[in-house]
Amino acid sequence: MDNFGILTLIPPIVIIVFALVTKRTFEALLIGAVIGFFMTDKWGVLGATLDGFSTTAAENIWMVLVFGLLGGYTFLLQRSKGSFGFGRFVRKFANTEKKTLIIGWILGIIVFMDDYLNILTVSTSLRETCDRQKTPREMLAYVIDSTGAPVCVLIPLSTWAVFYAGVVGDEAGMASYGSGMDIYISSIPFILYGWMAVIVVPLVILGVVPKLFGMKKAYKRVQETGRVYSEQSDKYNQGITEFDKLMEEKGITDEDEKGHILFFIIPLAVVIAVTLYTDDLLIGLASALVVMAVMYLPTKAVPFGEFCEAFASGFASMVPMMFITIGALTVKLSMDGIGLPDFVINAVLPYMNGALFPAITFIVVAGLSFVTGSNWGIPALTVPILIPLALAGGANPLVVFGAIVSGGTFGSHACFYSDATVLTSQTCGIENLEHAFTQFPYALLSAILALIGFIICGFAL
């Protein structure tokens, strides 16, 4: 790996600026990846870029398949009218926007096992109800995304906890604190970004924290036009909007529909149960699709032709998000090649001291996770570097580890091309950057509160 010094900052800067100006996510990622590969491979950049994309796609085929099956699963819930049945049930308890969103927040906390499963469960449960109550999709997406990774890192039974416990458990200097899971559990009070992100959500829902910037515009759009998503997001709602148009033409309301709540509940229960049993969301989704076929076809809730069409349409609807995710992972590959993480870490090390170590750690890991979209890779890279430094410099290693996990969580939550952001925007049927921009002010608020907390902990502990 060559040493490019400050030039390693060029690709992430180009990505962020290009995306902000053009509102195009994949194109920004493609340009960033090409710049990174050009720096390492010069005029072999075309071959290096193609190799990077093909390698990333091959190594992450599981994620691609999860996205595709998720799209088919969501469309089938809609076509079976099971979502209408569940929506009627939810509206008995959630007859206002605030009640519905609070229920979404609670569901997000309950389904803590995995952020993908969390996003899937809450979005499919509440999107229809939120649409009927004229809640902007951006608001629902914010609630869902903020109870994804931020909740998963706070409960030691999630996939995130298992991963981070494995990473920190390898550090010899932490042996006195117990096993990796012991260390993780002891650090949970110091995963401050997770706490702040989860706490801010009900404050936004109840209006204690006001609607800001893009979110305020989203509510204004609904008030003026009645649209719960923008015209730019129409392409992510074709299957659903066409179905709604058909209902309008026939003069049918969702109250007249005969969609059974079990058509929704049973497939969702299968996803959750099988995922927990096998520890594999892909198997959970595939199992749910089999159950859907067994339930929908014999009862003619969804005829065979419509079943196949809905699955194919749902799978196809996820292709843009597949491109964005593969693009983000390829960018990470190119940035690793030019040494971006090493450069940033080495640049800030001279300014670290015991009291400020947790705060600086949070800033560094959050920044790297944000620009690379790597919410597990960057923390895994930084733990072997920063934990020994914390021990040697007199900083509390549990607080520092909490800062590392918090930084990775911020990256998952706030990065506009992280897998969680992409998946949330897709399940909510909105443009990826619209979701990223509308939730970013609240993610930044949570990050500022967490940073203040890390400064206090650094001096107090």
C-alpha positions in Angstrom: 0.0 0.0 0.0 1.4 3.3 -1.1 1.6 6.4 1.2 -0.5 9.2 -0.4 -0.6 11.4 2.7 -3.3 14.1 2.6 -4.2 13.1 -1.0 -6.2 10.2 0.5 -8.8 12.8 1.4 -9.6 13.5 -2.2 -12.0 10.6 -3.0 -14.2 11.1 0.1 -14.4 14.8 -0.5 -15.3 14.3 -4.1 -18.0 11.8 -3.2 -19.7 14.0 -0.6 -19.5 17.2 -2.8 -20.7 15.4 -5.9 -23.6 13.8 -4.1 -24.7 17.0 -2.4 -24.6 18.9 -5.7 -26.2 16.3 -8.0 -28.3 14.3 -5.5 -26.9 11.2 -7.3 -25.6 8.5 -4.9 -24.3 5.7 -7.1 -22.6 8.1 -9.5 -20.8 9.8 -6.7 -19.6 6.5 -5.3 -18.5 5.4 -8.8 -16.4 8.5 -9.3 -14.9 8.2 -5.8 -13.9 4.6 -6.5 -12.4 5.4 -9.8 -10.3 8.2 -8.3 -9.1 5.8 -5.5 -8.2 3.1 -8.0 -6.4 5.6 -10.3 -4.2 6.6 -7.4 -3.1 3.0 -6.9 -3.2 1.6 -10.4 -2.7 4.6 -12.6 -3.7 3.7 -16.2 -4.8 0.3 -15.2 -7.7 2.1 -13.4 -10.4 0.5 -15.7 -9.4 -3.0 -14.9 -8.9 -2.2 -11.2 -12.4 -0.7 -11.0 -14.1 -3.6 -12.7 -12.1 -6.0 -10.5 -13.1 -4.1 -7.4 -16.8 -4.1 -8.3 -16.8 -7.8 -9.3 -14.9 -8.8 -6.1 -17.2 -6.8 -3.9 -20.3 -8.2 -5.6 -19.0 -11.8 -5.3 -18.1 -11.3 -1.6 -21.4 -9.7 -0.8 -23.8 -11.8 -2.8 -25.7 -12.6 0.5 -26.5 -8.9 0.9 -27.7 -8.7 -2.7 -30.0 -11.6 -2.3 -31.3 -10.3 1.0 -32.2 -7.0 -0.7 -33.9 -8.8 -3.6 -35.9 -11.2 -1.5 -36.9 -8.3 0.8 -38.3 -6.5 -2.2 -40.4 -9.5 -3.3 -41.5 -10.1 0.3 -42.7 -6.5 0.7 -44.6 -6.5 -2.6 -46.4 -9.7 -1.8 -47.5 -8.4 1.6 -49.1 -5.5 -0.3 -50.7 -7.7 -3.0 -52.2 -10.1 -0.5 -53.8 -7.1 1.3 -52.3 -8.5 4.5 -50.8 -5.0 5.2 -54.3 -3.6 5.0 -55.5 -6.0 7.6 -52.6 -5.2 9.9 -53.1 -1.5 9.3 -56.7 -1.7 10.5 -55.5 -3.5 13.6 -52.8 -1.0 14.3 -55.1 2.0 13.8 -57.3 0.8 16.7 -54.4 1.8 19.0 -52.6 4.3 16.8 -55.3 6.7 15.6 -52.9 9.7 15.4 -49.5 10.2 13.8 -47.7 10.6 17.1 -49.1 7.4 18.5 -48.2 5.5 15.3 -44.6 6.8 15.3 -44.2 6.1 19.1 -45.4 2.5 18.4 -42.8 2.4 15.6 -40.1 3.5 18.1 -41.2 0.9 20.6 -41.2 -1.8 17.9 -37.7 -0.7 16.9 -36.5 -1.3 20.5 -38.3 -4.6 20.8 -36.8 -6.1 17.6 -33.2 -5.6 18.7 -31.6 -8.7 17.3 -30.4 -7.3 14.0 -30.7 -4.0 12.3 -31.8 -5.5 9.0 -34.6 -7.4 10.7 -35.5 -4.3 12.7 -35.8 -2.2 9.6 -37.8 -4.8 7.8 -40.2 -5.4 10.7 -41.1 -1.8 11.5 -41.3 -0.6 7.9 -43.7 -3.3 6.8 -45.7 -3.0 10.0 -46.4 0.8 9.8 -45.8 2.2 6.4 -49.4 1.7 5.3 -50.8 3.2 8.5 -48.4 6.2 8.2 -49.5 6.8 4.6 -53.2 6.8 5.6 -52.4 9.3 8.4 -50.4 11.5 5.9 -47.1 11.1 7.7 -44.2 11.9 5.4 -42.2 8.8 4.5 -39.1 10.7 5.5 -40.3 10.8 9.1 -41.1 7.1 9.2 -37.7 6.4 7.7 -36.0 8.5 10.4 -37.8 6.7 13.2 -36.9 3.3 11.7 -33.2 4.1 11.0 -32.7 5.6 14.4 -33.9 2.4 16.1 -31.8 0.1 13.9 -28.1 0.1 14.7 -28.5 2.5 17.7 -30.7 0.0 19.4 -28.7 -3.1 18.4 -25.5 -1.8 20.0 -27.2 -1.2 23.3 -28.5 -4.8 23.8 -25.9 -7.5 24.2 -28.0 -10.1 22.4 -27.8 -8.6 18.9 -25.5 -9.4 16.0 -23.7 -6.1 16.5 -22.9 -7.0 20.1 -21.6 -10.4 19.1 -19.3 -8.9 16.5 -17.9 -6.1 18.7 -17.4 -8.5 21.6 -15.3 -10.7 19.3 -13.2 -7.8 18.2 -12.4 -6.4 21.6 -12.0 -9.9 23.1 -8.8 -10.4 21.1 -7.0 -7.5 22.9 -4.5 -8.9 25.4 -4.5 -5.7 27.5 -8.2 -6.0 28.2 -8.0 -9.5 29.8 -8.5 -8.1 33.3 -12.0 -7.0 32.3 -13.1 -10.5 31.4 -14.3 -12.0 28.2 -15.2 -10.0 25.1 -18.9 -10.1 26.0 -18.0 -9.0 29.6 -16.1 -6.1 28.2 -19.0 -5.2 25.8 -21.6 -5.3 28.5 -19.4 -3.1 30.8 -19.0 -0.6 28.0 -22.8 -0.3 27.2 -23.3 2.8 29.4 -20.6 4.5 27.4 -22.0 3.8 23.9 -23.3 7.3 24.1 -24.3 7.8 20.5 -26.6 4.8 20.6 -28.3 6.2 23.8 -28.6 9.7 22.3 -30.0 8.6 18.9 -32.7 6.5 20.6 -33.6 9.2 23.1 -33.9 12.0 20.5 -36.5 10.0 18.4 -39.5 10.5 20.8 -38.4 14.1 21.4 -38.8 14.7 17.6 -42.1 12.8 17.4 -43.6 14.8 20.3 -42.3 18.1 19.0 -39.9 18.8 21.8 -37.2 18.9 19.1 -38.7 20.8 16.1 -38.9 19.6 12.5 -35.6 20.8 10.9 -34.6 21.6 7.4 -35.5 18.8 5.0 -38.0 17.3 7.5 -39.8 20.6 7.8 -40.0 20.7 4.0 -41.4 17.2 3.9 -44.2 18.1 6.2 -44.9 21.2 4.2 -45.1 19.1 1.0 -47.7 16.9 2.7 -49.7 19.8 3.9 -49.7 21.5 0.4 -50.0 18.5 -1.9 -51.1 15.5 0.2 -48.1 13.5 -1.1 -46.3 11.4 1.5 -43.3 11.1 -0.7 -41.8 13.4 -3.4 -42.0 13.0 -7.1 -38.4 11.9 -7.1 -39.5 8.9 -5.1 -42.3 7.8 -7.5 -40.1 5.2 -9.1 -39.8 3.4 -5.8 -43.6 3.1 -5.4 -44.7 1.9 -8.8 -46.2 -1.4 -7.6 -47.9 0.2 -4.7 -49.2 3.4 -6.5 -50.6 1.3 -9.3 -52.4 -0.8 -6.8 -53.8 2.2 -5.1 -55.0 3.7 -8.4 -56.9 0.5 -9.1 -58.6 0.7 -5.8 -59.6 4.3 -6.5 -61.0 3.4 -9.9 -63.2 0.8 -8.3 -64.2 3.1 -5.4 -62.8 0.7 -2.8 -61.2 1.9 0.4 -58.9 -0.1 2.6 -61.8 -0.5 5.1 -63.7 -2.4 2.4 -60.8 -4.7 1.7 -60.9 -8.3 3.0 -57.2 -8.6 3.6 -56.6 -10.8 6.5 -54.2 -9.8 9.3 -52.8 -13.3 9.3 -51.6 -12.8 5.8 -49.3 -10.2 7.4 -48.6 -11.6 10.8 -47.6 -15.2 9.9 -45.0 -14.4 7.2 -43.5 -11.7 9.5 -43.4 -14.2 12.4 -41.7 -16.7 10.2 -39.0 -14.2 9.2 -38.3 -13.4 12.8 -38.4 -16.9 14.1 -36.3 -18.5 11.3 -33.8 -15.7 11.4 -33.3 -16.1 15.1 -33.0 -19.9 14.8 -30.6 -20.0 11.9 -28.9 -16.6 12.5 -29.4 -15.9 8.8 -31.9 -13.3 7.5 -31.7 -14.7 4.0 -33.0 -18.1 5.1 -35.7 -16.3 7.1 -36.9 -14.4 4.1 -36.8 -17.4 1.9 -38.8 -19.4 4.4 -41.4 -16.6 4.6 -41.8 -16.6 0.9 -42.5 -20.3 0.9 -45.1 -19.8 3.6 -46.6 -17.0 1.6 -47.0 -19.3 -1.4 -48.7 -21.9 0.8 -51.0 -19.3 2.3 -51.8 -17.1 -0.7 -52.1 -19.5 -3.6 -54.7 -22.0 -2.3 -56.9 -19.3 -0.9 -56.5 -17.2 -4.1 -55.5 -14.2 -2.0 -52.9 -13.8 -4.7 -53.3 -15.8 -7.9 -50.2 -17.6 -9.2 -49.6 -15.2 -12.0 -49.8 -12.2 -9.7 -47.7 -13.9 -7.1 -44.8 -14.4 -9.6 -45.3 -10.8 -11.0 -45.3 -9.3 -7.5 -42.1 -11.1 -6.5 -40.3 -10.2 -9.7 -41.4 -6.6 -9.4 -40.3 -6.4 -5.8 -37.0 -8.0 -6.5 -36.4 -5.5 -9.4 -37.4 -2.6 -7.2 -34.3 -3.2 -5.1 -31.8 -3.1 -8.0 -30.9 0.6 -7.5 -30.2 0.0 -3.8 -28.1 -3.1 -4.7 -26.0 -0.8 -7.0 -25.5 1.8 -4.2 -24.5 -0.8 -1.6 -22.0 -2.5 -3.9 -20.7 0.9 -4.9 -20.2 1.8 -1.2 -18.3 -1.4 -0.5 -16.1 -0.9 -3.6 -15.3 2.7 -2.4 -14.2 1.2 0.9 -11.9 -1.2 -1.0 -10.4 1.6 -2.9 -9.9 3.8 0.2 -8.2 0.9 2.0 -5.9 0.7 -0.9 -4.8 4.3 -0.7 -4.5 4.1 3.1 -7.2 6.6 4.2 -7.9 5.0 7.6 -4.2 4.8 8.5 -3.6 8.4 7.4 -6.4 9.8 9.5 -5.5 7.8 12.6 -1.8 8.7 12.4 -2.7 12.4 11.8 -4.6 12.7 15.0 -2.5 10.5 17.3 -0.1 13.4 18.3 -3.0 15.4 19.6 -4.5 12.7 21.9 -4.3 12.8 25.6 -6.0 10.8 28.4 -8.8 13.2 29.0 -9.7 14.0 25.4 -8.9 10.5 24.1 -12.6 9.2 24.1 -13.9 12.3 22.4 -11.2 12.3 19.7 -11.7 8.6 19.2 -15.4 9.1 18.6 -14.7 11.9 16.1 -12.1 9.8 14.2 -14.1 6.6 14.1 -17.4 8.4 13.3 -15.7 10.4 10.5 -14.1 7.4 8.9 -17.3 5.3 9.2 -19.2 8.1 7.6 -17.0 8.6 4.6 -16.4 4.9 4.0 -19.8 3.6 4.9 -18.1 0.9 6.9 -19.7 0.6 10.2 -18.1 -2.7 11.2 -14.8 -2.5 9.2 -13.5 0.8 10.6 -14.1 -0.1 14.3 -12.5 -3.5 13.7 -9.5 -1.7 12.3 -9.2 0.9 15.0 -9.7 -1.3 18.1 -6.2 -2.9 17.9 -4.7 0.6 17.5 -6.7 2.8 19.9 -7.3 0.4 22.8 -3.6 -0.2 23.5 -3.0 3.6 23.2 -5.8 4.2 25.7 -4.3 1.8 28.1 -0.8 3.3 27.7 -2.1 6.9 27.9 -4.2 6.5 31.0 -7.6 6.8 29.4 -10.5 4.5 30.5 -10.5 1.7 27.9 -14.2 1.0 28.5 -15.1 4.6 27.6 -12.8 4.5 24.6 -14.3 1.2 23.4 -17.8 2.8 23.8 -16.5 5.7 21.7 -15.4 3.3 19.0 -18.7 1.5 18.9 -20.5 4.9 19.0 -18.5 6.0 16.0 -19.4 2.9 14.0 -23.0 3.4 14.9 -23.0 7.0 13.7 -21.6 5.8 10.4 -24.3 3.3 10.0 -27.0 5.8 10.9 -25.8 9.0 9.2 -23.8 7.9 6.1 -26.0 8.4 3.1 -24.7 5.2 1.4 -24.4 2.9 4.4 -26.3 -0.4 4.1 -28.8 0.6 6.9 -29.6 4.0 5.2 -30.0 2.4 1.8 -32.2 -0.4 3.2 -34.4 2.0 5.2 -35.0 4.3 2.3 -35.9 1.4 0.1 -38.3 -0.2 2.6 -40.0 3.2 3.0 -40.1 3.8 -0.7 -38.2 7.0 -0.9 -35.1 8.3 -2.6 -32.0 7.4 -0.7 -30.6 10.9 -0.4 -33.9 12.3 0.7 -33.9 10.0 3.7 -30.2 10.7 4.4 -30.6 14.5 4.3 -33.8 14.7 6.3 -32.4 12.5 9.1 -28.9 14.0 9.2 -29.7 17.0 11.4 -31.1 14.7 14.1 -28.1 12.3 13.7 -25.8 15.3 14.0 -27.6 16.5 17.1 -27.2 13.1 18.7 -23.5 13.1 17.8 -23.0 16.5 19.4 -24.7 15.3 22.6 -22.6 12.1 22.6 -19.4 14.1 22.0 -20.2 16.3 25.0 -20.7 13.1 27.0 -17.4 11.7 25.9 -15.6 14.9 27.0 -17.2 14.7 30.4 -16.4 11.0 30.8 -12.8 11.6 29.7 -12.2 14.1 32.5 -14.4 12.4 35.1 -13.4 8.7 34.7 
